[in-house]
Amino acid sequence: MNVLDDILSQPHVLGNSSLLLTERLEGLSPEEKVAVIQAAQQSGLLEPLVSALQTQQDDFIQGAAASALTWLKPGPKIETLLELLAIPNWLVRWQILDILRQKASEQNEDFLLHRPQIQAVLHNLLTKPETDPEVLATIAHLLKNIGEQKNTPWVVPLLDDPDPEVRLAAVDALANFGDLRALPSLYQVEDGKGFWGKNVSKKAHEAIKAIKQRYPPEIQNIRFGKQVTTDKLVETPMSLFLSRVPTIYCVVTIANLQPYDRVVIQWKHEVQIITSQEQVVTQTTLDSTITMSSEKSPEYDWDDDELVRILIGETDTTKVYDKEKQVVVPLVFSLSLLHSTDNWQVGDYIVEVLIDNEWRGEGEFTIVDQVPVIGMHPCIAVDNDTDWQYRNRFLVDNDISCCVELQDAPVGLEVLGKIHHGSHGSLLASTTIQTSEEGDQTLVISWQRDNWPPGKHLMAITTETKNKGHCEFQVIPKVEIPYFLPSQSEQTKNIPNDSLVEITSVIPRKTKNDDKPSLLKNWGIAVKGRMMNILVLDSGFSTLFENLFIIPLTFLLKYFIYFFILFVFLGLILLGPAILIWMPVQNSQKNEPAFSESTEQTQSKNKETEIPYDP
């Protein structure tokens, strides 16, 4: 009978008047206010419940209204719920967050449109900071559904909460969207059991596995060299080595590497494993070797100040994790010869990299013991030493160079170049240079001397691997030009080149101390961008003699030939018709006497043969 009385005594709203219930909240006792809230819940009236949350200061009344609000479908709008989260009552925040969590699981269109605003409100709650474990756990559960990679720093501090339910909720959230920044805290999270018996450490292990699957270790590059800097970078990357190099360093730069990762490299030659080396990554290793990678270079890149603060510990929780600039760790391995007298076996070598027993990549290098000289060409610099012209003749004051073609040359290979006298073999000049790149290449060796002796000489090239090459060239004392016509292309004789050079124009020769040409200086010719004298004589002719006699005589000879050809041509044009008329007349005059004489002779013969008449 008492139960029936209680049921019958439940408040009922006549006419479903929402305004009536909202107005009656004022001036009622706490028990009556609770009755009004229950009536609004049963009738599905939203306004009285929201009014109770916003106007009532009693925690009990607010809690009753918030609990009743969770039963309404579809419930308040997202904007209203976000405003209610500002209420200091933890019970209200807990219930409102639970309503948002339910809406997040539905993933309706209205909720997705307000996702950024919800994330911003949750961030504000976490930075107050929020202390109630129920609220913190519900925030983590909500972020599990709507969180993104950039929200990782918001959730990581929850792993240190004393309540195991909060830690479990944080672990679940990080398993869904956390990135590599969560791994150090997940490795060290305190164990415990939640209300339903879930183990924190076990869930953390699952979260670590999920994060590593999303961000597996990536090998940025594998580089080999003979030396490594203090920053664990290869000083000069190489893929070709001489067989007697004492030590070969291998620097493996890996992104997304984490503590306790096991990195193994295997040195192989002709499919056989020479040796294996292993390094286990520690947090100390990561702290001391953090670098930044970019698309252009795997070296240090500290342009992004905010990202650097995140890496070194000054975490900015609003900073978005930049995947394109990943944290990378260089690990240094090396392989040395057992004895200084040993040599590497010639051939190709492969270095395979395994991380946690999974193949991640490989690098290759080659050992050579011969660097053949496959070609030699004496040459001279053109266009400020950026272009080289092959030639086998040089003037006595030229700088002599040689383009040496090498095959499979490593970086730093020493090449010795010598010039010997062609007659008695004495050494005229010697120089040594090193290659600055590797592979097939052309190396330019130059020799300088004030005055080379005329004659044929020998260039001899010797590489560090004892490979040799040689070629001959000639030094001449002068350039002979038989005749010279300005502003026209003329053939020349004995020009120091493999073929005749086109003379493009005549210009005054420049002096070393004067960039502007002077008309008082020696005349010169431009031969493929280089200045040369018109005449280089050993007999001591003066410049005055050259300018006053040789060049004027050349001009006179040229114009004499021109006028002679013109005279002959005009004569043929003007006298040709007269000659053609005069020649037939002359022939007719010569033929007339001959004709008369023959006629008379014929008549006389006829008279002599005539028979006389006899009557």
MILOKE-406127 format. One line per 5 residues: for each residue x, y, z of C-alpha. Coordinates in pm, 1 decimal. Example, Ala and Ser with C-alpha at 12.3 -4.5 7.8 and 13.67 -1.06 7.14 Angstrom:
BEGIN
1230.0:-450.0:780.0 | 1367.0:-106.0:714.0 $
END
This chain:
BEGIN
0.0:0.0:0.0 | 293.1:235.9:77.5 | 452.6:167.2:-264.1 | 126.2:241.6:-436.0 | 96.7:564.6:-242.3 $
452.0:659.8:-348.3 | 374.0:591.3:-713.5 | 53.0:786.3:-697.1 | 234.7:1067.9:-520.3 | 484.0:1108.7:-811.6 $
449.6:1457.6:-951.3 | 282.0:1490.2:-1288.0 | 291.6:1783.7:-1522.1 | -41.5:1890.9:-1657.4 | -30.0:2018.5:-2009.9 $
346.3:1955.1:-2037.1 | 414.4:2311.5:-1940.8 | 791.8:2361.0:-1948.3 | 759.2:2728.1:-1857.8 | 546.5:2640.8:-1553.1 $
809.4:2405.3:-1411.4 | 1092.2:2650.5:-1479.7 | 909.8:2926.9:-1290.9 | 819.8:2701.4:-995.9 | 1187.5:2623.7:-922.0 $
1219.6:2955.0:-744.9 | 1100.6:2958.6:-385.5 | 1061.1:2581.0:-342.5 | 1226.2:2365.0:-80.4 | 1507.3:2130.0:-187.9 $
1270.7:1830.1:-179.8 | 1019.0:2012.8:-398.7 | 1288.4:2117.0:-643.7 | 1393.3:1753.7:-677.4 | 1029.1:1664.6:-744.5 $
1013.1:1930.2:-1018.5 | 1333.3:1791.6:-1172.7 | 1187.0:1438.9:-1167.8 | 868.8:1565.0:-1332.5 | 1068.2:1739.1:-1604.9 $
1269.6:1420.2:-1662.7 | 957.0:1205.1:-1695.9 | 799.5:1454.0:-1932.9 | 1121.4:1494.9:-2137.3 | 1134.7:1868.2:-2069.2 $
1479.5:2016.1:-2126.8 | 1438.5:2379.3:-2017.2 | 1365.7:2315.4:-1646.5 | 1672.1:2091.7:-1612.4 | 1903.3:2337.6:-1784.6 $
1759.6:2620.7:-1573.0 | 1820.4:2421.2:-1258.1 | 2185.2:2368.3:-1356.7 | 2242.6:2732.8:-1439.9 | 2049.9:2903.5:-1157.5 $
2064.5:2671.6:-859.7 | 2374.0:2687.5:-640.5 | 2301.9:2375.4:-438.9 | 2532.1:2090.3:-541.1 | 2261.4:1833.2:-468.9 $
2004.0:2008.0:-689.9 | 2262.6:2051.2:-967.7 | 2363.2:1685.2:-943.3 | 1999.7:1573.3:-964.7 | 1943.2:1793.2:-1270.1 $
2259.2:1670.0:-1440.3 | 2166.4:1304.2:-1375.6 | 1815.3:1365.6:-1512.3 | 1963.9:1532.9:-1818.3 | 2143.9:1211.7:-1921.4 $
1806.0:1041.3:-1974.7 | 1674.6:1288.6:-2226.9 | 1695.6:1202.7:-2593.7 | 1826.1:1365.4:-2805.5 | 1923.4:1590.2:-2517.6 $
2070.6:1940.8:-2514.7 | 2256.5:2094.4:-2805.8 | 2636.7:2076.7:-2817.5 | 2671.2:2448.1:-2746.6 | 2458.9:2414.1:-2430.2 $
2660.7:2117.4:-2304.9 | 2989.1:2302.7:-2356.6 | 2855.6:2598.6:-2156.7 | 2747.7:2368.7:-1871.0 | 3105.2:2233.3:-1842.0 $
3202.9:2564.0:-1681.4 | 2997.2:2480.3:-1368.9 | 3232.6:2417.1:-1072.5 | 3036.0:2112.8:-954.5 | 3243.7:1804.4:-1050.2 $
2928.6:1587.8:-1065.3 | 2780.0:1816.5:-1327.5 | 3099.7:1812.0:-1537.2 | 3116.6:1433.6:-1508.4 | 2757.6:1386.3:-1627.4 $
2792.7:1641.1:-1908.3 | 3113.5:1476.4:-2028.7 | 2937.7:1140.2:-2021.4 | 2662.2:1283.6:-2241.4 | 2928.7:1408.3:-2485.7 $
3093.3:1065.4:-2480.4 | 2764.1:902.1:-2577.2 | 2716.1:1150.5:-2858.0 | 3073.6:1089.1:-2973.6 | 3002.5:717.2:-3006.4 $
2707.4:801.3:-3231.5 | 2927.7:1024.2:-3453.0 | 2634.8:1229.0:-3575.7 | 2687.1:1520.9:-3811.0 | 2622.5:1789.7:-3551.7 $
2882.3:1642.3:-3319.0 | 3148.1:1622.0:-3592.1 | 3094.5:1988.1:-3679.7 | 3164.5:2088.1:-3317.0 | 3465.1:1861.6:-3273.9 $
3726.6:2144.2:-3265.5 | 3527.2:2336.2:-3003.0 | 3493.5:2022.6:-2788.7 | 3868.6:1958.8:-2807.5 | 3942.0:2316.2:-2705.0 $
3710.2:2289.7:-2398.7 | 3870.2:1959.2:-2296.0 | 4213.3:2117.0:-2321.9 | 4102.7:2397.9:-2092.3 | 3970.5:2145.4:-1840.3 $
4299.6:1957.0:-1836.7 | 4508.8:2271.1:-1793.3 | 4310.9:2413.8:-1496.8 | 4406.6:2141.2:-1389.5 | 4115.8:1905.6:-1330.3 $
4162.6:1692.2:-1017.6 | 3852.4:1473.8:-991.9 | 3937.6:1118.5:-1109.2 | 3588.6:1054.7:-1251.1 | 3606.0:1366.9:-1461.3 $
3962.8:1291.9:-1576.4 | 3874.5:935.1:-1672.0 | 3569.3:1053.5:-1866.4 | 3780.5:1315.4:-2048.0 | 4023.0:1039.5:-2150.5 $
3736.4:818.5:-2267.6 | 3593.0:1107.1:-2469.2 | 3932.1:1181.3:-2625.9 | 3961.5:816.0:-2717.8 | 3672.6:874.8:-2958.4 $
3750.8:1225.0:-3084.6 | 4123.0:1266.9:-3011.9 | 4395.1:1321.9:-3270.8 | 4768.5:1289.0:-3283.5 | 4812.7:1650.2:-3174.7 $
4625.8:1573.4:-2851.2 | 4897.8:1332.2:-2730.4 | 5062.0:1584.6:-2491.3 | 4723.0:1645.9:-2323.9 | 4679.4:1280.9:-2226.3 $
5037.8:1186.5:-2131.7 | 5023.0:1360.9:-1788.4 | 4722.3:1144.1:-1697.0 | 4954.8:840.1:-1692.1 | 5097.0:976.4:-1366.0 $
4756.6:1003.4:-1193.5 | 4732.9:800.2:-870.7 | 4392.7:658.0:-967.4 | 4432.7:340.0:-1179.5 | 4102.9:410.4:-1359.1 $
4245.1:739.0:-1487.8 | 4566.2:567.4:-1598.2 | 4370.4:295.2:-1776.5 | 4155.5:551.1:-1957.8 | 4466.5:744.8:-2062.3 $
4635.4:426.7:-2189.8 | 4327.8:337.8:-2396.2 | 4316.7:685.9:-2546.0 | 4687.5:682.3:-2638.6 | 4647.6:339.0:-2795.0 $
4397.4:496.6:-3035.3 | 4574.5:816.7:-3142.7 | 4898.3:861.6:-2943.9 | 5229.3:918.9:-3118.8 | 5590.2:848.6:-3025.0 $
5598.4:1118.0:-2756.3 | 5382.5:895.1:-2537.3 | 5619.1:596.3:-2541.8 | 5861.6:704.2:-2263.3 | 5571.7:754.9:-2019.1 $
5401.0:433.1:-2128.8 | 5719.8:238.7:-2058.1 | 5728.1:380.1:-1704.1 | 5356.5:390.1:-1617.1 | 5270.6:257.9:-1270.0 $
5093.1:-76.3:-1264.1 | 4752.0:-126.1:-1106.9 | 4403.7:-267.1:-1162.2 | 4087.8:-87.7:-1255.3 | 3735.6:-142.3:-1125.8 $
3674.6:-424.2:-1373.1 | 4010.9:-590.5:-1305.8 | 4201.4:-458.5:-1608.9 | 4579.8:-446.2:-1564.9 | 4746.6:-110.9:-1636.2 $
5084.6:-254.9:-1740.7 | 4927.1:-502.0:-1979.1 | 4718.0:-232.7:-2144.4 | 5025.0:-5.9:-2164.2 | 5215.9:-281.5:-2345.0 $
4930.4:-308.3:-2595.6 | 4931.0:69.5:-2642.2 | 5309.3:69.4:-2706.9 | 5265.6:-199.6:-2968.2 | 4983.6:-7.1:-3137.3 $
5187.2:316.1:-3148.2 | 5492.4:140.4:-3291.1 | 5275.6:-11.0:-3561.1 | 5153.7:335.4:-3654.7 | 5504.5:480.7:-3642.8 $
5746.6:201.3:-3728.0 | 6120.5:273.8:-3724.8 | 6222.2:419.0:-4058.6 | 6578.0:417.9:-4188.6 | 6648.8:764.6:-4324.9 $
6985.6:674.1:-4472.9 | 7283.9:441.7:-4441.2 | 7615.0:613.1:-4504.4 | 7970.4:485.0:-4515.2 | 8294.5:672.2:-4468.1 $
8647.4:669.3:-4336.9 | 8582.4:919.6:-4057.0 | 8292.2:1018.5:-3830.8 | 8240.2:1357.6:-3667.2 | 8159.6:1416.5:-3301.6 $
7795.9:1459.6:-3402.7 | 7791.7:1100.0:-3526.5 | 7779.5:1204.9:-3889.5 | 7993.4:1071.4:-4173.1 | 8249.0:1335.2:-4263.1 $
8259.8:1240.6:-4633.2 | 7999.9:988.4:-4751.1 | 8154.6:722.7:-4975.8 | 8056.5:405.1:-5155.2 | 8399.2:320.5:-5298.8 $
8696.5:229.8:-5078.7 | 9050.4:118.5:-5144.6 | 9134.9:-230.9:-5026.7 | 9385.2:-111.1:-4766.7 | 9160.1:136.8:-4581.9 $
9197.7:43.5:-4212.1 | 8839.9:109.2:-4090.5 | 8503.8:155.9:-4256.8 | 8236.1:337.2:-4057.2 | 7865.2:280.9:-4110.1 $
7623.0:542.1:-3972.3 | 7259.0:433.0:-3976.0 | 7016.1:721.5:-3926.2 | 6680.3:592.7:-3800.2 | 6355.8:778.8:-3738.5 $
6095.8:674.6:-3477.7 | 6352.6:483.9:-3275.8 | 6248.9:418.9:-2916.2 | 6404.8:289.5:-2594.1 | 6468.3:-85.4:-2582.6 $
6466.8:-114.2:-2961.4 | 6730.6:-363.6:-3069.8 | 6925.3:-261.5:-3380.2 | 7140.7:-525.1:-3551.7 | 7351.4:-479.0:-3865.4 $
7503.2:-761.9:-4065.1 | 7813.3:-707.6:-4278.2 | 7795.2:-930.7:-4585.6 | 8034.6:-1009.5:-4869.3 | 7924.4:-1237.2:-5152.7 $
7610.9:-1338.5:-4956.1 | 7821.3:-1459.2:-4661.5 | 7790.6:-1281.3:-4325.0 | 8127.7:-1145.4:-4214.4 | 8009.4:-1026.6:-3874.1 $
7703.4:-892.3:-3690.4 | 7689.8:-595.3:-3456.0 | 7413.3:-494.8:-3215.7 | 7305.4:-185.5:-3023.6 | 7015.5:-161.7:-2778.0 $
6866.7:186.3:-2768.7 | 6831.7:352.5:-2429.3 | 6666.9:675.6:-2325.5 | 7013.2:818.0:-2263.2 | 7104.7:739.2:-2622.5 $
6797.5:919.2:-2746.2 | 6853.9:1222.7:-2525.1 | 7214.3:1261.9:-2637.9 | 7167.5:1198.2:-3010.2 | 6844.0:1373.8:-3105.2 $
6866.1:1525.6:-3449.8 | 6617.1:1655.5:-3699.1 | 6559.0:1527.4:-4049.6 | 6430.3:1709.5:-4354.8 | 6372.3:1630.8:-4720.4 $
6695.5:1794.3:-4831.2 | 6934.5:1666.1:-4569.7 | 6933.5:1415.0:-4284.7 | 7161.9:1636.8:-4081.6 | 7073.6:1880.6:-3803.2 $
6787.6:2117.6:-3875.9 | 6689.5:2344.2:-3587.9 | 6483.1:2598.5:-3779.9 | 6156.9:2509.1:-3605.5 | 6200.3:2658.8:-3257.8 $
5867.6:2529.3:-3124.2 | 5939.5:2175.0:-3234.5 | 6284.1:2194.8:-3078.5 | 6130.4:2294.2:-2745.1 | 5913.8:1984.5:-2760.9 $
6213.5:1764.1:-2831.7 | 6428.8:1895.7:-2550.4 | 6156.9:1879.1:-2289.8 | 5983.3:2217.6:-2290.9 | 5659.0:2063.4:-2411.3 $
5409.4:2296.6:-2573.3 | 5082.2:2108.4:-2548.6 | 4924.0:2313.5:-2826.4 | 5197.2:2226.1:-3076.6 | 5103.2:1984.9:-3352.5 $
5348.8:1698.7:-3393.8 | 5526.0:1740.3:-3726.4 | 5568.0:1406.8:-3899.9 | 5771.3:1554.2:-4186.1 | 6039.2:1663.3:-3937.7 $
6082.3:1345.1:-3743.3 | 6324.4:1287.9:-3461.6 | 6606.3:1073.6:-3594.3 | 6891.7:898.6:-3419.2 | 7227.2:821.7:-3584.9 $
7386.3:494.4:-3470.9 | 7753.6:441.0:-3550.4 | 7897.6:100.2:-3640.4 | 8245.2:21.5:-3770.5 | 8442.6:-265.7:-3913.6 $
8823.5:-269.0:-3907.1 | 9097.1:-485.9:-4049.9 | 9255.4:-721.5:-3797.3 | 9608.3:-623.2:-3894.3 | 9754.8:-317.0:-4058.1 $
9906.6:-533.3:-4331.3 | 9572.4:-690.6:-4425.1 | 9358.0:-583.8:-4716.7 | 8987.4:-601.6:-4778.3 | 8867.4:-849.6:-5034.2 $
8778.5:-677.6:-5357.7 | 8408.1:-672.9:-5446.3 | 8066.9:-553.2:-5335.3 | 7960.5:-546.5:-4969.1 | 7609.4:-524.1:-4823.6 $
7510.6:-403.8:-4477.0 | 7162.7:-516.2:-4368.1 | 6980.1:-340.9:-4082.2 | 6735.8:-530.1:-3858.8 | 6527.2:-364.8:-3585.9 $
6367.2:-601.7:-3336.4 | 6449.2:-890.6:-3571.8 | 6266.5:-727.5:-3864.1 | 6453.0:-628.6:-4181.6 | 6436.0:-251.0:-4229.8 $
6687.5:-171.6:-4502.9 | 7035.4:-218.9:-4643.2 | 7329.5:-23.1:-4779.2 | 7607.6:-110.0:-5021.3 | 7971.7:-20.3:-5076.0 $
8250.1:-150.5:-5299.4 | 8616.1:-231.8:-5234.6 | 8859.1:-171.4:-5523.1 | 9233.3:-222.8:-5552.0 | 9278.3:-77.3:-5901.4 $
9185.1:264.0:-6039.6 | 9272.4:247.9:-6411.2 | 9373.5:553.4:-6609.9 | 9151.8:511.6:-6917.1 | 9240.3:835.2:-7093.2 $
9471.8:1139.7:-7091.2 | 9430.0:1463.0:-7285.2 | 9662.4:1764.5:-7261.3 | 9444.7:2071.9:-7228.8 | 9429.7:2440.1:-7149.6 $
9177.2:2632.0:-6941.0 | 8903.6:2828.1:-7117.5 | 8644.1:3056.3:-6953.0 | 8797.6:3096.8:-6608.0 | 8899.7:2731.6:-6562.9 $
8541.0:2605.9:-6591.8 | 8589.0:2462.7:-6940.1 | 8885.5:2281.8:-7084.4 | 9005.0:2265.0:-7443.5 | 9210.7:1967.1:-7555.0 $
9539.9:2052.6:-7727.6 | 9882.7:1901.1:-7772.2 | 10083.1:2217.7:-7841.5 | 10162.6:2488.3:-7587.6 | 10357.3:2810.1:-7585.5 $
10657.8:2839.5:-7363.7 | 10473.8:3059.0:-7111.1 | 10146.8:2862.1:-7095.5 | 10016.6:2679.4:-6789.0 | 10002.1:2316.3:-6895.6 $
9714.6:2093.2:-6784.5 | 9600.2:1740.1:-6846.2 | 9248.9:1590.1:-6827.6 | 9290.9:1245.3:-6675.6 | 9002.7:998.7:-6708.7 $
8976.7:759.6:-6411.1 | 8755.8:454.6:-6361.6 | 8592.9:366.0:-6024.5 | 8794.6:624.1:-5833.6 | 8709.1:671.8:-5462.1 $
8703.6:1007.0:-5286.0 | 9045.6:1117.6:-5166.8 | 9246.6:910.8:-5418.1 | 9593.3:1062.0:-5461.8 | 9707.0:1116.2:-5821.2 $
10068.7:1209.2:-5898.6 | 10141.7:1398.3:-6219.3 | 10490.8:1454.3:-6364.0 | 10631.4:1617.9:-6678.0 | 10960.3:1479.8:-6815.2 $
11181.9:1630.3:-7082.0 | 11132.0:1450.8:-7410.2 | 11503.3:1433.4:-7494.7 | 11691.1:1340.7:-7177.8 | 11398.1:1249.1:-6944.9 $
11473.4:1497.9:-6669.7 | 11187.6:1602.9:-6440.4 | 11045.8:1941.2:-6539.4 | 10747.1:1964.8:-6300.3 | 10554.5:1753.1:-6050.0 $
10224.4:1790.2:-5861.5 | 9984.3:1577.1:-5655.5 | 9608.5:1619.1:-5618.1 | 9321.3:1419.5:-5468.5 | 8985.0:1327.1:-5611.2 $
8688.6:1514.7:-5460.3 | 8419.0:1281.6:-5592.9 | 8384.8:913.0:-5661.5 | 8313.6:691.4:-5958.2 | 8415.1:739.7:-6321.1 $
8542.6:1093.5:-6353.6 | 8775.9:1334.7:-6530.4 | 9043.4:1489.9:-6310.9 | 9234.8:1799.8:-6423.5 | 9600.4:1824.4:-6323.1 $
9789.5:2148.6:-6388.1 | 10156.7:2242.7:-6386.1 | 10302.6:2593.2:-6375.0 | 10644.0:2708.5:-6486.3 | 10783.8:3043.0:-6595.8 $
10939.2:2912.9:-6917.4 | 10898.5:2566.5:-7061.5 | 11181.7:2439.5:-7282.0 | 11072.7:2401.5:-7646.5 | 11037.8:2053.5:-7784.1 $
10843.8:1735.1:-7722.3 | 10783.0:1629.3:-7359.5 | 10610.4:1348.3:-7171.5 | 10322.5:1363.9:-6919.9 | 10321.2:1074.0:-6672.8 $
10028.0:1002.3:-6435.9 | 10042.2:757.0:-6143.9 | 9744.7:682.1:-5915.9 | 9761.0:572.8:-5554.3 | 9687.6:218.8:-5672.2 $
10000.8:225.7:-5896.5 | 9801.8:253.0:-6216.7 | 9984.2:460.7:-6475.8 | 9926.0:652.8:-6794.7 | 10128.7:882.5:-7018.4 $
10100.6:1101.3:-7327.2 | 10319.2:1338.0:-7528.6 | 10283.8:1706.6:-7602.6 | 10488.7:1979.2:-7765.8 | 10609.6:2320.4:-7652.1 $
10674.2:2571.9:-7930.6 | 10846.4:2909.9:-7901.8 | 10620.9:3108.0:-8135.9 | 10300.6:3118.0:-8338.9 | 10358.0:3168.8:-8714.2 $
10084.5:3339.3:-8918.9 | 10185.0:3365.2:-9287.7 | 9936.5:3642.6:-9373.0 | 9664.2:3817.2:-9183.4 | 9343.5:3984.9:-9303.5 $
9151.6:4163.4:-9028.9 | 8788.4:4082.5:-8952.0 | 8796.8:3765.4:-9164.4 | 8856.5:3398.6:-9092.9 | 9199.2:3290.8:-9213.9 $
9393.9:2968.6:-9198.2 | 9690.8:2971.9:-8968.4 | 10000.5:2764.7:-8943.6 | 10148.2:2596.3:-8638.5 | 9878.7:2721.6:-8397.3 $
9921.4:2527.0:-8067.9 | 9610.2:2319.4:-8104.2 | 9511.4:1988.4:-8253.7 | 9337.4:2164.5:-8543.6 | 9326.7:2504.2:-8710.6 $
9157.1:2768.8:-8496.3 | 8909.1:3019.6:-8633.7 | 9022.1:3378.7:-8594.1 | 8706.7:3569.5:-8507.7 | 8819.0:3932.1:-8486.5 $
9113.3:4164.4:-8445.5 | 9131.4:4354.9:-8117.4 | 9408.8:4528.6:-7926.5 | 9581.2:4299.3:-7683.1 | 9497.6:4353.8:-7314.7 $
9766.6:4397.3:-7055.6 | 9765.6:4237.7:-6711.4 | 9734.8:4573.2:-6537.0 | 9475.2:4725.7:-6767.9 | 9134.7:4569.6:-6829.4 $
9059.4:4807.4:-7116.2 | 9228.1:4740.0:-7452.7 | 9469.8:5006.3:-7571.5 | 9535.7:5091.8:-7937.1 | 9901.4:5147.7:-7856.7 $
9950.1:4788.8:-7745.4 | 10033.3:4488.9:-7960.2 | 9761.3:4380.3:-8196.0 | 9609.4:4048.4:-8101.6 | 9351.7:3797.5:-8220.0 $
9066.2:3641.8:-8020.6 | 9103.1:3265.4:-8047.2 | 8810.0:3098.3:-7871.3 | 8806.8:3350.5:-7590.2 | 9184.4:3363.4:-7536.9 $
9420.0:3646.4:-7637.5 | 9719.3:3564.4:-7858.5 | 9982.2:3778.8:-8032.6 | 9968.5:3806.5:-8409.7 | 10340.3:3734.7:-8422.8 $
10553.1:3587.0:-8147.3 | 10909.7:3608.1:-8278.1 | 11231.3:3493.3:-8117.6 | 11449.1:3716.3:-8337.8 | 11375.7:4029.6:-8140.4 $
11160.0:4219.5:-8389.3 | 11017.9:4522.9:-8221.8 | 10653.1:4606.3:-8187.4 | 10716.7:4918.8:-8394.7 | 10844.4:4711.4:-8687.5 $
10538.6:4489.1:-8668.3 | 10295.1:4779.6:-8661.3 | 10468.3:4993.2:-8930.3 | 10568.8:4736.5:-9191.5 | 10410.7:4396.3:-9158.5 $
10049.5:4500.0:-9104.1 | 10052.1:4780.8:-9371.0 | 10214.4:4550.6:-9627.9 | 9945.0:4295.2:-9559.2 | 9676.2:4555.7:-9620.7 $
9841.8:4670.1:-9949.7 | 9871.9:4316.0:-10076.6 | 9508.3:4251.9:-10004.8 | 9381.5:4561.4:-10188.3 | 9620.0:4504.8:-10484.7 $
9468.1:4162.8:-10537.4 | 9116.6:4307.1:-10510.7 | 9182.2:4579.8:-10774.3 | 9351.9:4340.5:-11017.5 | 9056.3:4103.8:-11010.4 $
8817.0:4396.5:-11054.4 | 9012.4:4533.8:-11354.2 | 9008.8:4199.7:-11531.4 | 8637.8:4157.5:-11471.3 | 8547.8:4506.1:-11604.6 $
8770.1:4458.4:-11909.9 | 8592.2:4140.7:-11999.6 | 8255.5:4311.7:-11969.5 | 8343.0:4622.1:-12178.1 | 8573.3:4476.3:-12449.5 $
8394.7:4147.3:-12494.9 | 8127.6:4263.4:-12745.6 | 8379.7:4459.5:-12957.6 | 8605.1:4159.5:-12983.8 | 8314.8:3940.4:-13090.0 $
8224.7:4185.6:-13380.5 | 8581.9:4247.1:-13495.2 | 8681.3:3883.0:-13531.1 | 8425.9:3788.5:-13811.2 | 8523.5:4095.4:-14022.8 $
8886.3:4003.5:-14013.3 | 8807.8:3650.4:-14120.7 | 8604.9:3771.9:-14426.4 | 8882.6:4000.3:-14548.1 | 9133.6:3720.1:-14534.3 $
8911.3:3486.7:-14738.0 | 8837.0:3721.6:-15049.1 | 9182.4:3710.8:-15231.5 | 9196.5:3344.5:-15210.0 | 8859.5:3315.7:-15385.3 $
8959.0:3540.7:-15685.7 | 9280.2:3360.0:-15742.9 | 9113.5:3027.8:-15764.3 | 8858.9:3153.4:-16021.5 | 9126.2:3284.6:-16262.3 $
9319.2:2963.9:-16236.9 | 9006.6:2768.7:-16324.0 | 8937.4:2979.8:-16634.6 | 9292.5:2944.3:-16762.5 | 9275.0:2571.2:-16727.1 $
8954.4:2561.9:-16926.4 | 9112.4:2758.5:-17213.0 | 9406.1:2523.0:-17231.3 | 9183.7:2221.0:-17260.8 | 8945.4:2374.1:-17517.1 $
8947.8:2177.0:-17866.0 | 8988.7:2406.3:-18171.2 | 8714.3:2410.3:-18440.4 | 8806.5:2267.7:-18783.3 | 8543.0:2336.7:-19063.4 $
END
